[in-house]
Each structure stands twice: as C-alpha cells, then as structure tokens.
Amino acid sequence: MENNVMSQNEQAGAVTVKPSPEERCEIRKQYSKTALVLLLNIVIFNVVSQLILRFGCMLYGGGLTMEAFRKGAVAFSENEMLSTVFSCMMPIISETTAILVGLKILKFTPPDFKKLSTREGYSGGTVAKLVTLCLGLQTAAALLTQIITSILDNFGLTGRTIDLSATTSFGANVFMFFYACLLGPVLEELLYRGVLLQSMRKYNERFAIFLSALIFGLMHENYQQFILGFLLGIPLAVVAVKYNSLIPSIITHIIVNTTASVSNVIMQYFAPNVYENALSGGEIDMTALTGTDWAVLIINAVFRFGFALAGLIVGIICLVKGRNMSRPTPAGKSRAFPVMITSVPWIAVFVIYAYLSFVEPFMSMTLWDRLFFNIFR
C-alpha cells in the first residue's frame, strides 16, 4: 500500500529518494510531535493517576503515612464502585486529553479529521469480514498467550495476570461495561487509528500501519494484551487507511470487546470453578465439572474456534487479493523508520512501554511501590 501524495510527487520529480537535511529535520519534528502526544497519554495514565490514587488513599486512610496508605488502599479496593470508576476514568481522561492535544499540535483541521467518519467506499460486508477476522485473531492471541505463559512459567517468570472479572456492584459493572464495550473502543480508535495513524501515514502507509498496531499493543502495558492488541491493530489500521474512515474499526472494536466481556461474564457466573482456574492459571479438574460447566465450555469453544476458522479463511482471501497493493517507494522508506528512530521522544515512548509491558509485570514490587515505600516508610 502506497501513499498517493508521495507517489504523485515522486512521479513529478518533486521528491528525492533521500530527504535533504532540512526536510529530514522537518519530518523529525512532525514525528516527535506525535510521540509527545503518546508521552502525554503515558504520563497522565501512569504518573498522574498513580499520584492521585496513592495520595488519595493516604487521605482516605487518615494521613500522609505508609500506615494510612495501607488502610486507605484496603478501603478503596473494597469500595467496588469507587475503584471501578477510578480505573475507567483515568484512561478516559488520558486518551481524551491526548486526542485533543494531538489534533491541536499536529494541526488537524476539522475537515481532515471529519472525513474519517465518511461512510463511502465500504459496505456492511466489509465490516462483517473485519469483525470475523478480528474475532479469529482474538482466539489466536489467546492460544499464543497461553503458550508463552507456559514457557515463562517453566523459567519461573510469572507475570501479573489481568483480572477482568465483574464485581458484585451493579453500578460498577454498568460503568465498567460502558467503558470497555463502548467509550473505550471509540477513544482508542480516535487516538491510535486516528491521531497516530493519520499523522504517520503521509510518507509510508505500511510503516504507519505497523507502528500504530505496535503502539496499540504496547499501550495495554502487559504482554498478554500486547499480543492481542498488536494482532488486532494491523487489520483495523489497514481498513482505516483503505477506506479513509474510522467507522469500520470503531464498530469492530466495540464488537470484539463486547464479545470478550460477555464471554467473561458467562464463564464467571455459570462456570465459576472453570473461570477461577483459568484466571489463576491452574489446571482444571475435568472430573469435577458439572453439566453446566461442560455446556459453557462447549459453547465457548464452538464460538471461538468457529470464528478462528472463519477468520483464517477471510485472512487468506484478503492476503491473496492484497498482492496487487503497491509497495512503499524508496522515498517513502527513507522518510519513515530511518527518520523516526532519530526522534528522542519516540525513543522515550519505546523504552517506557517496553519497561511497563515486559519488565514491571514480572517484578515483585513496582517502581511506584518502591518510591512510596522509601519516601513514607
């Protein structure tokens, strides 16, 4: 897939294969602005939220001491509504801020971003194929994650698991599902397939697609969801570029998240023993399974592997048809990764996300825990 503007300029002789020092500097500035938007999201989600949480727990516990923090943290975790609202509101705040700042500093004009809501060029069949492919990739990612987790466990590397269980609070569950199944997907598409992808696609669309998928995976900050995010990010970005619209990716993202959430709830309430074992990574005692457990497992397996097979077929068809896509031009290649990797903000983004995704989850104490322990002990 090739950017039309770059192709036309090259044919007209307006673009050299390698950028001049001045052009390289301008491209780097644009790339750095995009990275600064991501860093803003990282800072709000990881720094500001932690400061609010920890000092809030201290005040909740009666003072600025470690003892007060522990007391407040227990009370905070036991308040399901409060803890759920906080855990959902921080990504809402960080992503909304990053989107608004990105639109401003990257100089997206209203017509530029508004055109991403166009409904021309694709059909319901396009969305159906994208949903099928992504649901299939969801199953593939789950299997791949289980394999990697088993390998890491053999080396004594057990990372923190992601608990997506529903709570006993009806209000907390409604708020959590509203964020996970609707608002979250919309904000993530606007940021990663909107601001990030659109700002990076000017010179090399294939590189922008890969990069947006990579960052989308990394932003989850754990290796389990990184695998799923990266795999889903590629087709979502391809469709966003091909049809110049975010509508198909938003709809698909909502459906994928909703099916995952509903599946978790069904497993949690109708096959609790199976769910707890799966959550803890323990082995399931097949002889202790009830009829309901078997029914839930069979339905879940048929659904997941049915879409895995269908997704494989759709993926093969898309790859075969995609052979006619143009490759990135030499000029596009020289203005993508070689320039981006010289951007200090982008290096910071990769280093921070690599630490948060692949190092900290395996540490017994996080960086924030160590910092607060040393300050308030």
N, C-alpha and C positions, 0 to 999 in steps of 0.2 A: 504494500500500500504506500502510495507516494503523495506528498503534499502537492496540490495543484499549483499553488502560487510559486513554490520553489521550482517546479518543473517548467512552468512558463517563463520564469525569469532566466533559467539556465539556457533554454532554447533561444531566448533573445540575446544571450550573451551578457546579461546584466549581473550574473553571479559567477564568481570564480570558484574553482574546486575547493580551494582552501581560503578561509576568511583572512582578510588583512588584519593587522594588529588592532586597528581601530574598530573594525567590525567585530572581531573576537571579543574586545572589551565590552562593546555594547550588548552582545549576546550573553556574555557572562553576567552582566548587570541584570538582565531580564531573568536569567535562570536564578540568580541569587535572590531576587525579589520573591520568586515562587518558593524558594527554600525558606525564606524568612516567614512567609505565611504558615508553612508547616511548623516551623520552630515556635511560632506564636501559639499554635494549637497544642504543641507539646508542653510548652511552659504552663499554659492555663490548666491543661488536663492533669499534668504530673506535679507541678510545683505549687501553683495557686490552690488547687484542690486539696493537696496534702496539708498546706499551711492552714487552710480553713478547717479541715477535718480535725487536725491534731490540736490546734488551739481551741477549737470548738469543744472537743472532748474534754480538754482541761477545764474550761469554764463550766462545762456541764458537770464535771466532777468536783468542782469547788475551789479550783486554784491552779496556778501555774507550776505544778509539780508533777513528777512522774507518777506518784500515787494517785493524784487527781486525774491524770490522763487515763490510767488503767481503769479507774472507777467510771469515768465518763465514757470510755470506749465500750465497756460492758453494757452500760445503759443505752448507748447509741445502737449497738448491734441488736439489742433486744427489742428496740423500737423499730419494727419492720417497715412501717410507713415512712418514718424519717430516714432510715438508712437507704431504702429503695429510691425515694425522691432525690436524695443527695447523689447517689451513684448514677442516676439517669440525668440529673440536671447539669452535672459538670461537663459531660461530653456535649450536651446541647449548647451550653454556654461557649465552650471552647470552639466547637465547629461552626456555630453561628458567627462568632467573632472572626474566625479565620476566613470564612466566606465573604463577609462584608469588607474586611480589610483587604482581602485578595482582589475583590472587584475594584476597590479604590486604587491600590498602589500598582496593580497590573494594568490599570486603565481600560477595563472592560466597559464599553459603552452599553447603555440599555439595549440597543438593537442587537449588539453582538451576543449578549447573553440570552436575550429574549428568543432569538432564533433557535436556541437549544430546546425550546418547548414546541417546535413545529411538529405537526402530525403527518407531514407529507413524506412519501418515499418508502414507508414500511406499512405492513398490514398486521392484522391480528395473528396471522400465521407466523410472521416474523417473531412476534413476542412469544408465541407458543413454542417455537423451536428454541428460542433463547432460554425460556423457563425450563424446558426439558433438558437442555444441555447443562444448565447450572444445577438442577436437581441431581443429575447424574454425577456431576463433579463433586457435589456435596457428599455423596456416598463414597466416591473415590478418595476424597480428602479424609473422611472418617477412617477408612481402612488403612490409608497411608499413615495417619496419625497413630493408629493402634500399633502398627509395625514399628514405627520409630520409637514409640513409648516403651515397647517391649525390649528393644535393643538397648535403650538408655537405662532401663531398669536393671539389665544384666551387668551394667557397669556401675551400678549404684547411683545413677543420676535420676533422681525422682523430682520432677518439677511440680510446681503448684498446679493443681487442677482448677478448671473453670467451673464454678457452681452456678448453673442457670436454673436452679430449682425455683418453683413457685413458692410463695410464702403462705402463711396462714391468714394474712390480712387481705381481704377482698380489695380494698382500696389500693394497697401496694401492688397487687397483681394487675389491676386495671392500668395503673400508671406505668408499670414495667412493660406490659404488652403493648401499650400505646406507643411507648418509645421504641421498643425492639422491633415491632412489626410495622410501624408507620413513620413516625417522625425521624427515627434514627436512619433508616434507609434513604429517606429524602435528603437529609442533611449530608450524609456520606456521599451520595451521588453528586450533589451540588458541589461538594468540596473536591472529591477525587476524580470524578469523570467530568466535572465542570471546571472549576478554577484550575486544578493541577493539570489535567489532560489538555485543556484548551490553551493554556499558557505555554505548554511544552511542545505542541504538535506542529508548530509553524515550519520547522526545518526538517523534522524526521518523525513521521507519524508512528511508524513501527516502534521506534525507541520510546516515544511518549506513551504508547500503549503499555509496553513492558514496564516502564518506570512507574506509571500510575498504579498498575497492578501490584508491583513490588511494595510501594509505599502503602497501598491499601491493606496488604497483608501485614506489614510491619506495624501499622498503627494500632493493631489489636494487642500488641505488646506481650504475646506469648506464642510459643512455637506451634501449639495446636491450632489456634485460629489463624496463624500466619499462613499455614498450608492452604486452608480453605479460602482465605481472603485473596491470596495470590492467584489461585486457580480460577476463582470466580471473576477476579478483576480483569483478566485478559478478554474473555468474550464480552463482558459488559462494556469494556473500553472499545473493543472492535466495533460493536454495534453503534455506540455513541459517535464514533468517528464516521462510520459508513453512512449513517442516516442523519448525521449532524443534529442529533436530538438525544435528550436525556430521558425522554418518556419511556422507551422500552427498558432501559436499565433500571429506572426507578420502579416500574411495575414488577420486573423480575426480582429485584432486590426485596421488595415487600413480600412477594410470594414465597421466596426462599426462606426468609426469616420467619414468616408466619408458619410455614410447614414445620420448620425446626422447633419453634416454640410450642406448637400444638402437639407435636410428637413427644416432646419432653413432658408436657403436662399429662398426656395419656399414659405414658410409661410411669410417671411418678405416682399417679393416683390409682391406676388399675393394675400395675405390676411393680409395687414398691420395692420388693426384695431384689428384683432384677435391676431396677433403677439404682438402688443404693450400691449394689455390687459394681455396676458399670461406672458409677461416679467415683468410687474409691479405687477402681482398677482391680478389684478382687475377682476370684473365679466364681462362676455361677454353679450352684449345686443343682444339676438338672433333675435329680430325683425329688427335689423339694418343690418343684414348680407346680403350681395349680393349673386348672383348666383355663382360668382367666389369663394367667401368665403366658401360657402357650399361645392362646388366641392373640394376645397383644404382640408377642414376638413374631408370630407368623405374618400377621397383617403388616407389621413394621418392615419385615424382611421383604415381603412381596412388593411393598411400595418402594422401598429404597432400591432394591436390585432391579425392579422393573424399570425405574427411571434411569438406573445406571446403564442398562442395556439400550434403552431408547436414546439416552444421551450419547452413548458411544456411536450409535448409528448416525445421529444428527451431526456429531463431531466429524465423522469420516466424510459425510456428504459435504459439509462446509469446507473441509480441507481440500477435497477434490475440486470443488468449484473455485476455491481460493487460489488455485495455481495460476490463474490469469492476472492476479494482482501484481501491480508494478513493484519492483524492489526499490528500496531507498537509493537515491542517487549519491554519487561520491560527494557532491557538495553538501547534501543533507547529512551524510555520515560525519563529515568533518566538522559540522556545526552542532552536533548532538553530544555524545558522550565525551569526546576529547575536550570540549569546552566546559561542560557541566562539571567534570571531575576536578577542574581547577577552581571551582567556586567553594570558598571556605564555608559558607552557610550550608551547602549541600553535603560537604564532608561531615559537618556537625550533625546534620539530620541522620546520616547513615550510622555514625558512631553511637549516637544516643539511642536510636531504635535498635541497633544490634545489641547493645547492653541490656535494654529493657526487655527485649524479646528472647534472647538466648543466653543471658548471663544471670540477671537478677532472679528469674523464676527458680533457679537451682540453688540460690543462696539461702542459708538458714535465717538470715536477717537482712532486710533490705537496707539500702543506703539511707533512707529516711529514718528507719528504726535505729540505725547506728548513730545518726546525727542527733536525734532527740534523746537517745539514751545518754550520750556523752554530755549533752548540754544540761539536762534536767535530772541526772542521776543524783 
